Amino acid sequence: MSEVKLIPYQVDEVLDATEEVPEGIQMIEAPALWDRTDQGKGSVVAIIDTGCQIDHPDLKGRVIDGKNFTSDYSGDESNYNDNNGHGTHVAGTIAAVENGTGVVGAAPQASLLILKVLSGSGSGQFDWIIKAIDYAANWEGPNGEKVRVISMSLGGPTDIPELHEAIKEAVSKDISVVCAAGNEGDGRADTDEYAYPGGYPEVIEVGAIDLNRKIADFTNTNHEIDLVAPGVKILSTYKDSKYARLSGTSMATPHVSGGLAVLIPLVEQQFNRKLTEPEIYAQLIKRTLPLGNPKTAEGNGLLSLALNDKVEALLTVYNGSWKSAGSQTQTKAN
């Protein structure tokens, strides 16, 4: 079976320390949901990547479990430490804790299941990924927790039927599978570039925009793009307890994964039941903002988690004004 690699990404800057809510987290409006969802507490996100530095100060207490599927560390399944940096960066965007220093993720109280499928060099085997997806789909935590989101910032040019089947099985268990679109774009929306698993219709495929809401030149464009999120110079946790700004659809993907980790408890609380994966997807897409680009570039638009709140507030003001105006008209008629 062919090899899969990290979708190429760029390291823009490495920092020893920082203290801010990253612009990308603010752009997707994740903090607007924190009070109502306890910052995503109870949500479990499986990160299928290069592993994670579980003792990073900003990830303390977030990793609930993990497994190494690679040959790194002599194949020790219990050692899923990140010897690359990519997986730790993804983890921070999803769930870095709000501790007054460093960075904050989209769902600071979500739990992470770390599944290492890529080596320190960023390469791996498709069967490692397939096994990791199956593991995530059947995993159960010490208190009966189940994975609700799988985040994969990786891919390759080959359509692997076994990989597709594993994803369909996970989705059938009401797990949202979020994947990077890829970074082979040519800056044109009228040409298609596909990477897998992002190109499968069952996954939530994420393209990248910059912090000015412009489509990134590198992002793949195709008819399977579902939405976009910030993916240029994204600040997050990094290996060796540091921080880094990285660019790529790999960085856009965890914004959506973390966004789902706070969105799912919110909407399930509203509906008072567990929602299916198609229902969760519908709730996600309801919270996207069109940016004026072709669908092949932005799908449904930018993730905007507070969009529904803004619409409801606007309608409340509008209806209140309408009722007030109607009352005044009635008084004059009398």
Disulfide bonds with the S-S distance in Angstrom:
none
